Amino acid sequence: MERREQRAEALERLDRVTRERFLRDIYPRVRALRAGPAAAAGAPRRHRARQERKPVVLTGLELGTCTTKWTIDYLSQAEGSKEVKIHVSAVPQMDFLSKNFVYRTLPFDAFVRRAAEVKHKEYFLTEDEKYYLRSVGEDVRKDIADIRKQFPILAEDVHIPEYFEKEQFFSSVFRISSAGLQLWTHYDVMDNFLIQVTGRKRVVLYSPRDAPYLYLSGMHVTGTKSEVLDVDNPDMEKYPLFVKAKRYECVLEAGDVLFIPALWFHNVISEEFGVALNVFWKHLPAESYDKTDTYGNKDPMAASRAIQILDRALKTLEELPEEYRDFYARRMVLRIQEKAYRNDCG
């Protein structure tokens, strides 16, 4: 079968971008609109951004001493033997949908040394298993990830670029990955900086507009994740539309910061053992988000309500014969396109 490759575009790399330039040229803010020219007070608000936000790699930013201090020895000594919950996978491509990994607990210093190894003398599954740490709050049901609370000693070494207001801050997720580990393609509902402190990562991204080609699994629990695991060699018989998705790509070196706007899909491969910090903040007004969401991956409240309403509408259509159901479903799609799609979506 002939292989069709995706179009690829390298992300722009900008050096020493100031807060002022970031907010002016890269990060258009959302402004609230009332639902109609003469809407009464208390009417629901709509939101509009001045222009589309796109990912960009920021270089030359002041990140603190972490980029030089965070060696394997330093990391191990700084946070010692506190226990951490980690992902362990026998294969490089981690799949959240099939859960091809297990959760295990290790002392932090032991975990760091294992994650830095290629072959392991001590292991859970195989001698070449991969390790991944995604920090969480003390009580995952109530607390967010915040490096200042979970890893306070390491937090002192980090200077987070203050390119958003303090009240917009949501979480700071500490991440450590084995070399070769690949995370599934997914989107986040909040904007974020992926700060690559040590090591090297390759990141492949897809625009929210290309969601129809990414084979999202489900709509509620797993709808943020793509079924296409191998973005470099996808199964085109199983995923024929995937080739239509435009691919954006970058390589993050130590000290680089990737800005990932909310809803942009991304697939991350750790080409080397590496340490990163993911800082998430709220692009929309605070009331737009689910207050019970400690991971920051639940869709905005209005989107969740809309999906629930759509599910009820689809259930209602089942009362009709197939010929009528098909016709009215197509009308619904056209109405959604007319009322909700961006005018410049093409």
Salt bridges, closest charged atoms under 4 A:
GLU9 OE1 - LYS246 NZ 2.59
ASP15 OD2 - ARG16 NE 3.61
ASP25 OD2 - ARG21 NE 3.78
ASP25 OD1 - ARG24 NE 2.93
GLU52 OE1 - ARG209 NH2 3.88
ASP73 OD1 - ARG113 NH2 3.02
GLU79 OE1 - LYS82 NZ 3.16
GLU117 OE1 - HIS120 ND1 2.77
GLU127 OE2 - LYS119 NZ 3.85
ASP139 OD1 - ARG141 NE 3.22
ASP146 OD2 - ARG148 NH2 2.86
ASP157 OD1 - LYS69 NZ 3.01
GLU165 OE2 - ARG19 NH2 2.66
ASP188 OD1 - HIS186 NE2 3.81
ASP188 OD2 - HIS266 NE2 3.12
ASP191 OD1 - ARG53 NH2 2.56
ASP232 OD2 - ARG202 NH2 2.98
ASP232 OD1 - ARG247 NH2 2.71
GLU249 OE1 - ARG247 NE 2.92
GLU253 OE2 - ARG200 NH1 2.36
ASP256 OD2 - ARG13 NH2 2.81
GLU271 OE1 - ARG200 NE 2.55
GLU287 OE2 - ARG45 NH2 2.12
ASP290 OD2 - LYS298 NZ 3.82
ASP311 OD2 - HIS220 NE2 2.70
GLU318 OE1 - LYS315 NZ 3.52
ASP326 OD1 - ARG330 NE 2.78
ASP344 OD1 - ARG209 NH2 3.24
ASP344 OD1 - ARG342 NE 3.31
